[in-house]
Amino acid sequence: MSILFKGRQQGASSKKVGPLQRLFMFFTDHLRQAVNSLGELYRAPFASLMTIGVLGFSLTLPSTLYILVKNTEQISAQWQQASEISLFLHSNVSEANAQQLMTRLSVWDEIADLTFVPADEALEEFQRISGLGDALNYLNENPLPDVVLVVPTSKHATPTAAAKLLDKLRKEREVEIGKLDIEWLERLYALLDIAKELVYLLAVLLFFAVVLIIGNTIRLNILNRRSEILVMKLVGATDAFIQRPFLYTGFWFGLLGGVMAWLTVSIILWWIGMSLETFMQLYQVQLDITGMDLEAFGIMLALSIGLGLMGSMISVNRHVKEIEPE
């Protein structure tokens, strides 16, 4: 008996596997199981397409809304007149003093652009817009003061920052009155904030639904292969080895669902982009919908794969352990 065991030990020692070979076998085994799990999806095309479609369309809605909200913020940055501050100067301020004020304000970091409107030009514009016509010619003097129009930078165009800039400008000695339509700015940014919150809330609900759907799909696959799992456990297969193909199934669901979502969002944005461009031309605002670049594709793909793996891990960790030979 000892001679037999001695020969076995020598044969086993001569067949030791090196670390490089083990690493190669590890990646080979993972690649084989990944390809086999993709083949399982191919052998059930209808059910697989339904799951991929649910995942892709669930990502499409929040992604489209998020990109539209981000582009709306860029468009609102072009509406600089919404945060434009009007400084009405004292009547005794000469044009030279007004130019000195312009020079001082031009070096402020909060200001992007300055425009000086003399009182005569303001009266001509008011006469043209108001429709009063020759009635204003009967005035003894021009009642309008010189005006300086201040356009804040995009960083200081928010309601809070613009209000602080207005208080700072009112302290200039040449300024009599400073005006800013704070209410319009507050309404604009409040609507954008509400839209963001709705997009985030909708995304969380849809992502939760995706995880449940993927988990239920993987659960059905595990139950359909219950007999195979029992045999594998009887011959000594570990839970990690059994779980691996199902995890790769969740990975493929996430990958293909992310690609579908990206293509769908691109088509939707292209479709509505033409109508939005025509609408924005009425407001003389340039519209160029951005956001569907390689970075967005990578984020959508990573998010989709993460949701697929999360759903499969939750289902696999619970249901594979429940299947044990009696």
Phi, psi and omega in degrees: 000319182295324178294320179296313180295325179296321178293323178295318180296321178294322178293322179291321180291330179285347181248029177294141182264131180281167182296322178294321179292322177296319178296319178295318179294325179297310180292324178296317180295319178296319180295320179296317180290326177295317179293321179296321179292325175293325176295326176297321176294322181292327181284344175234071190294320185295310180296322180293317180295325178296315180294317178296321179295318179298316180294316182295315181290331176293327177279337185294313186298305180295327179294317179295314180296321180295317180294320178295321178294317178298321178289329176296323176297321178292323178293319179297332177293335178281340178277066185290338178293342177294328179251016181286132181258131178255121178253114178267120185275160176297150183294335181271006179279124180280169180295326178295317177295324177295321178293325175297320176298317178299320180295318179294318183287335184294340180266000179288137179288337183280348188253131179264326184206149179229142178223127179261125180245106178297160183296323180295316179295322178297320179293319178297319179293319178296322179294325180285321184278321186289333183081010179287336173066231185286352181297329181286345179291343180277358177287140180288327180212163180284119182278351184271141178270172170292146185231141172244121179264123184247124177252114180290162173290165181299329179291329182252022180265356177290159182304316182294313181293321179293324178294321177295320178295322178297316178298323179291321180289328180295341181279352177291140187293334181280344187271129176263313182224139173238133184234140176210132181279077182296322183299319179296318178296316180297319178296319181297309182287331176294319177297320178294321178294319178297318179298320178297314181299319178295320178297315180295318180296316179297321180296316180297316180296316180291323178295321177297320178295322179297316180299319179295319181293314178298317179298320179292322177297315178295324178298318178295322177296321179294317179294324178292336181250029182298315181297319179295321179293321178299316179297318180297321178290328178293327180270004172103012179290140179280163178297324180296320179293322181287324183286335188302314180299324180290326175294321177292329175297316175298324177297315180293321175302314180294317181297309181292324177294323177294319177296318178296318180297318181296316178295319181294317179296320179298317180294318181296314181295323177294322183292312183275348180297323180294317179293320179293325179295319177295321180293319182289336177296334177294333179259008178057043179240132180281131182239123175220096185295122179238166178130339180263059178257189181295326178296315178296322178298318179295320179294315179296320181293316180296319179295317181294316179295320178298319178294320178297316179293323180297313179297319180290322180295318180299316182289318184292315182298334182270312192273330179292322179292335180284341181270106180227141177295143179278000000 
